[in-house]
């Protein structure tokens, strides 16, 4: 799944570690999400959207999936 997490994080000047702490997940989880190797759970996706004040669809793109 493509996502804009890296760009949104960088716009705020946060490190992967800082974002992980804000979301209560590991830095490794942030790395995996940013690289598209891990799709966050729905609760985590909502938490990310709330943190950035953006709709989930703005952050995550299912690449045309159903």
N, CA, C and O atoms as CSV, one atom per row, in Angstrom:
chain,resi,resn,atom,element,x,y,z
A,1,UNK,N,N,0.848,-1.182,0.000
A,1,UNK,CA,C,0.000,0.000,0.000
A,1,UNK,C,C,0.891,1.241,0.000
A,1,UNK,O,O,1.773,1.388,0.846
A,2,UNK,N,N,0.650,2.110,-0.939
A,2,UNK,CA,C,1.383,3.381,-0.978
A,2,UNK,C,C,0.867,4.280,0.137
A,2,UNK,O,O,-0.293,4.196,0.540
A,3,UNK,N,N,1.749,5.137,0.623
A,3,UNK,CA,C,1.311,6.076,1.643
A,3,UNK,C,C,2.192,7.325,1.630
A,3,UNK,O,O,3.290,7.332,1.073
A,4,UNK,N,N,1.681,8.369,2.255
A,4,UNK,CA,C,2.380,9.652,2.321
A,4,UNK,C,C,2.963,9.902,3.705
A,4,UNK,O,O,3.284,11.036,4.058
A,5,UNK,N,N,3.096,8.841,4.478
A,5,UNK,CA,C,3.531,9.004,5.865
A,5,UNK,C,C,4.909,9.652,5.967
A,5,UNK,O,O,5.105,10.562,6.773
A,6,UNK,N,N,5.858,9.196,5.164
A,6,UNK,CA,C,7.220,9.754,5.230
A,6,UNK,C,C,7.207,11.261,4.952
A,6,UNK,O,O,7.825,12.039,5.678
A,7,UNK,N,N,6.498,11.660,3.898
A,7,UNK,CA,C,6.456,13.081,3.541
A,7,UNK,C,C,5.772,13.904,4.633
A,7,UNK,O,O,6.235,14.990,4.982
A,8,UNK,N,N,4.687,13.389,5.160
A,8,UNK,CA,C,3.955,14.126,6.201
A,8,UNK,C,C,4.790,14.233,7.478
A,8,UNK,O,O,4.779,15.260,8.157
A,9,UNK,N,N,5.508,13.163,7.790
A,9,UNK,CA,C,6.372,13.180,8.973
A,9,UNK,C,C,7.489,14.205,8.795
A,9,UNK,O,O,7.776,14.987,9.701
A,10,UNK,N,N,8.108,14.192,7.633
A,10,UNK,CA,C,9.215,15.117,7.369
A,10,UNK,C,C,8.761,16.572,7.365
A,10,UNK,O,O,9.496,17.455,7.806
A,11,UNK,N,N,7.539,16.823,6.862
A,11,UNK,CA,C,7.002,18.192,6.869
A,11,UNK,C,C,6.927,18.754,8.282
A,11,UNK,O,O,7.048,19.962,8.485
A,12,UNK,N,N,6.729,17.881,9.247
A,12,UNK,CA,C,6.629,18.311,10.642
A,12,UNK,C,C,7.971,18.264,11.364
A,12,UNK,O,O,8.071,18.657,12.526
A,13,UNK,N,N,9.000,17.782,10.672
A,13,UNK,CA,C,10.333,17.726,11.259
A,13,UNK,C,C,10.490,16.629,12.295
A,13,UNK,O,O,11.358,16.717,13.163
A,14,UNK,N,N,9.663,15.600,12.215
A,14,UNK,CA,C,9.736,14.494,13.173
A,14,UNK,C,C,10.625,13.386,12.643
A,14,UNK,O,O,10.641,13.109,11.443
A,15,UNK,N,N,11.361,12.756,13.536
A,15,UNK,CA,C,12.114,11.560,13.171
A,15,UNK,C,C,11.168,10.364,13.209
A,15,UNK,O,O,10.050,10.450,13.716
A,16,UNK,N,N,11.635,9.264,12.669
A,16,UNK,CA,C,10.829,8.040,12.747
A,16,UNK,C,C,10.614,7.643,14.204
A,16,UNK,O,O,9.538,7.173,14.573
A,17,UNK,N,N,11.630,7.831,15.019
A,17,UNK,CA,C,11.522,7.515,16.445
A,17,UNK,C,C,10.455,8.383,17.115
A,17,UNK,O,O,9.633,7.881,17.882
A,18,UNK,N,N,10.472,9.688,16.823
A,18,UNK,CA,C,9.484,10.597,17.422
A,18,UNK,C,C,8.067,10.236,17.008
A,18,UNK,O,O,7.152,10.253,17.831
A,19,UNK,N,N,7.884,9.910,15.733
A,19,UNK,CA,C,6.554,9.531,15.270
A,19,UNK,C,C,6.109,8.242,15.947
A,19,UNK,O,O,4.959,8.122,16.369
A,20,UNK,N,N,7.012,7.285,16.048
A,20,UNK,CA,C,6.692,6.037,16.734
A,20,UNK,C,C,6.257,6.278,18.169
A,20,UNK,O,O,5.299,5.666,18.643
A,21,UNK,N,N,6.955,7.164,18.860
A,21,UNK,CA,C,6.595,7.481,20.241
A,21,UNK,C,C,5.222,8.132,20.318
A,21,UNK,O,O,4.437,7.821,21.214
A,22,UNK,N,N,4.930,9.018,19.400
A,22,UNK,CA,C,3.621,9.684,19.389
A,22,UNK,C,C,2.496,8.680,19.133
A,22,UNK,O,O,1.388,8.832,19.647
A,23,UNK,N,N,2.790,7.658,18.336
A,23,UNK,CA,C,1.776,6.659,17.981
A,23,UNK,C,C,1.828,5.424,18.877
A,23,UNK,O,O,0.994,4.524,18.764
A,24,UNK,N,N,2.821,5.395,19.769
A,24,UNK,CA,C,3.024,4.266,20.682
A,24,UNK,C,C,3.302,2.968,19.929
A,24,UNK,O,O,2.773,1.907,20.261
A,25,UNK,N,N,4.154,3.085,18.901
A,25,UNK,CA,C,4.638,1.922,18.155
A,25,UNK,C,C,6.151,2.061,18.015
A,25,UNK,O,O,6.713,3.115,18.311
A,26,UNK,N,N,6.798,1.005,17.570
A,26,UNK,CA,C,8.254,1.045,17.436
A,26,UNK,C,C,8.692,1.815,16.191
A,26,UNK,O,O,7.916,2.022,15.258
A,27,UNK,N,N,9.935,2.224,16.209
A,27,UNK,CA,C,10.529,2.875,15.036
A,27,UNK,C,C,10.503,1.920,13.851
A,27,UNK,O,O,10.294,2.337,12.711
A,28,UNK,N,N,10.716,0.632,14.129
A,28,UNK,CA,C,10.701,-0.373,13.070
A,28,UNK,C,C,9.331,-0.444,12.396
A,28,UNK,O,O,9.245,-0.666,11.189
A,29,UNK,N,N,8.261,-0.256,13.172
A,29,UNK,CA,C,6.913,-0.246,12.599
A,29,UNK,C,C,6.760,0.936,11.652
A,29,UNK,O,O,6.199,0.791,10.566
A,30,UNK,N,N,7.252,2.100,12.050
A,30,UNK,CA,C,7.180,3.292,11.196
A,30,UNK,C,C,7.953,3.055,9.905
A,30,UNK,O,O,7.471,3.381,8.821
A,31,UNK,N,N,9.147,2.489,10.018
A,31,UNK,CA,C,9.961,2.198,8.838
A,31,UNK,C,C,9.208,1.271,7.890
A,31,UNK,O,O,9.172,1.511,6.683
A,32,UNK,N,N,8.609,0.222,8.429
A,32,UNK,CA,C,7.890,-0.759,7.607
A,32,UNK,C,C,6.678,-0.139,6.918
A,32,UNK,O,O,6.412,-0.428,5.752
A,33,UNK,N,N,5.947,0.710,7.632
A,33,UNK,CA,C,4.786,1.377,7.028
A,33,UNK,C,C,5.251,2.317,5.925
A,33,UNK,O,O,4.699,2.305,4.824
A,34,UNK,N,N,6.264,3.135,6.212
A,34,UNK,CA,C,6.757,4.090,5.217
A,34,UNK,C,C,7.252,3.390,3.954
A,34,UNK,O,O,7.100,3.916,2.851
A,35,UNK,N,N,7.838,2.214,4.110
A,35,UNK,CA,C,8.375,1.472,2.957
A,35,UNK,C,C,7.329,0.602,2.280
A,35,UNK,O,O,7.634,-0.090,1.309
A,36,UNK,N,N,6.098,0.628,2.781
A,36,UNK,CA,C,5.033,-0.151,2.172
A,36,UNK,C,C,5.127,-1.641,2.427
A,36,UNK,O,O,4.492,-2.431,1.728
A,37,UNK,N,N,5.915,-2.039,3.425
A,37,UNK,CA,C,6.078,-3.455,3.743
A,37,UNK,C,C,5.089,-3.925,4.797
A,37,UNK,O,O,4.955,-5.125,5.037
A,38,UNK,N,N,4.397,-2.985,5.426
A,38,UNK,CA,C,3.441,-3.315,6.484
A,38,UNK,C,C,2.251,-2.377,6.374
A,38,UNK,O,O,2.411,-1.158,6.332
A,39,UNK,N,N,1.064,-2.949,6.327
A,39,UNK,CA,C,-0.158,-2.154,6.340
A,39,UNK,C,C,-0.624,-2.031,7.783
A,39,UNK,O,O,-0.807,-3.043,8.461
A,40,UNK,N,N,-0.819,-0.808,8.261
A,40,UNK,CA,C,-1.232,-0.657,9.654
A,40,UNK,C,C,-2.632,-1.210,9.885
A,40,UNK,O,O,-3.450,-1.285,8.969
A,41,UNK,N,N,-2.883,-1.591,11.120
A,41,UNK,CA,C,-4.232,-2.013,11.494
A,41,UNK,C,C,-5.157,-0.818,11.344
A,41,UNK,O,O,-4.702,0.325,11.284
A,42,UNK,N,N,-6.436,-1.078,11.285
A,42,UNK,CA,C,-7.398,0.013,11.161
A,42,UNK,C,C,-7.308,0.981,12.342
A,42,UNK,O,O,-7.318,2.194,12.128
A,43,UNK,N,N,-7.221,0.481,13.594
A,43,UNK,CA,C,-7.074,1.425,14.711
A,43,UNK,C,C,-5.810,2.290,14.589
A,43,UNK,O,O,-5.841,3.478,14.911
A,44,UNK,N,N,-4.706,1.702,14.129
A,44,UNK,CA,C,-3.478,2.486,13.972
A,44,UNK,C,C,-3.618,3.484,12.835
A,44,UNK,O,O,-3.138,4.612,12.946
A,45,UNK,N,N,-4.261,3.094,11.748
A,45,UNK,CA,C,-4.478,4.017,10.626
A,45,UNK,C,C,-5.306,5.217,11.086
A,45,UNK,O,O,-5.003,6.351,10.715
A,46,UNK,N,N,-6.348,4.982,11.891
A,46,UNK,CA,C,-7.147,6.090,12.419
A,46,UNK,C,C,-6.314,6.968,13.353
A,46,UNK,O,O,-6.452,8.191,13.345
A,47,UNK,N,N,-5.460,6.352,14.148
A,47,UNK,CA,C,-4.601,7.109,15.069
A,47,UNK,C,C,-3.639,8.005,14.286
A,47,UNK,O,O,-3.411,9.158,14.654
A,48,UNK,N,N,-3.085,7.466,13.212
A,48,UNK,CA,C,-2.190,8.243,12.344
A,48,UNK,C,C,-2.951,9.409,11.729
A,48,UNK,O,O,-2.464,10.540,11.719
A,49,UNK,N,N,-4.143,9.134,11.218
A,49,UNK,CA,C,-4.957,10.187,10.595
A,49,UNK,C,C,-5.288,11.286,11.598
A,49,UNK,O,O,-5.215,12.469,11.263
A,50,UNK,N,N,-5.650,10.914,12.813
A,50,UNK,CA,C,-5.958,11.925,13.849
A,50,UNK,C,C,-4.726,12.755,14.187
A,50,UNK,O,O,-4.811,13.974,14.337
A,51,UNK,N,N,-3.568,12.082,14.307
A,51,UNK,CA,C,-2.332,12.789,14.650
A,51,UNK,C,C,-1.988,13.844,13.601
A,51,UNK,O,O,-1.557,14.946,13.942
A,52,UNK,N,N,-2.179,13.505,12.323
A,52,UNK,CA,C,-1.854,14.437,11.249
A,52,UNK,C,C,-3.024,15.329,10.860
A,52,UNK,O,O,-2.868,16.233,10.038
A,53,UNK,N,N,-4.196,15.084,11.444
A,53,UNK,CA,C,-5.364,15.908,11.134
A,53,UNK,C,C,-5.779,15.804,9.686
A,53,UNK,O,O,-6.164,16.793,9.063
A,54,UNK,N,N,-5.697,14.584,9.148
A,54,UNK,CA,C,-6.009,14.363,7.732
A,54,UNK,C,C,-6.847,13.096,7.584
A,54,UNK,O,O,-6.757,12.191,8.413
A,55,UNK,N,N,-7.660,13.029,6.530
A,55,UNK,CA,C,-8.413,11.804,6.274
A,55,UNK,C,C,-7.467,10.646,5.961
A,55,UNK,O,O,-6.390,10.846,5.399
A,56,UNK,N,N,-7.875,9.453,6.325
A,56,UNK,CA,C,-7.062,8.269,6.048
A,56,UNK,C,C,-6.710,8.191,4.564
A,56,UNK,O,O,-5.590,7.825,4.206
A,57,UNK,N,N,-7.668,8.536,3.702
A,57,UNK,CA,C,-7.435,8.433,2.256
A,57,UNK,C,C,-6.343,9.375,1.769
A,57,UNK,O,O,-5.744,9.139,0.720
A,58,UNK,N,N,-6.079,10.433,2.517
A,58,UNK,CA,C,-5.015,11.372,2.169
A,58,UNK,C,C,-3.646,10.760,2.467
A,58,UNK,O,O,-2.659,11.070,1.801
A,59,UNK,N,N,-3.599,9.898,3.462
A,59,UNK,CA,C,-2.341,9.305,3.910
A,59,UNK,C,C,-2.056,7.980,3.208
A,59,UNK,O,O,-0.925,7.709,2.808
A,60,UNK,N,N,-3.101,7.157,3.064
A,60,UNK,CA,C,-2.940,5.822,2.498
A,60,UNK,C,C,-3.693,5.688,1.191
A,60,UNK,O,O,-4.822,6.160,1.056
A,61,UNK,N,N,-3.049,5.032,0.219
A,61,UNK,CA,C,-3.642,4.798,-1.099
A,61,UNK,C,C,-3.589,3.298,-1.365
A,61,UNK,O,O,-2.512,2.702,-1.386
A,62,UNK,N,N,-4.743,2.699,-1.567
A,62,UNK,CA,C,-4.771,1.251,-1.797
A,62,UNK,C,C,-4.411,0.872,-3.224
A,62,UNK,O,O,-4.596,-0.278,-3.621
A,63,UNK,N,N,-3.902,1.818,-4.000
A,63,UNK,CA,C,-3.418,1.601,-5.364
A,63,UNK,C,C,-4.507,1.017,-6.274
A,63,UNK,O,O,-4.243,0.142,-7.098
A,64,UNK,N,N,-5.730,1.517,-6.106
A,64,UNK,CA,C,-6.812,1.084,-6.978
A,64,UNK,C,C,-7.473,-0.205,-6.558
A,64,UNK,O,O,-8.281,-0.751,-7.309
A,65,UNK,N,N,-7.152,-0.715,-5.366
A,65,UNK,CA,C,-7.780,-1.944,-4.895
A,65,UNK,C,C,-9.227,-1.730,-4.550
A,65,UNK,O,O,-9.688,-0.591,-4.466
A,66,UNK,N,N,-9.947,-2.803,-4.351
A,66,UNK,CA,C,-11.374,-2.734,-4.047
A,66,UNK,C,C,-11.598,-2.491,-2.579
A,66,UNK,O,O,-12.743,-2.403,-2.136
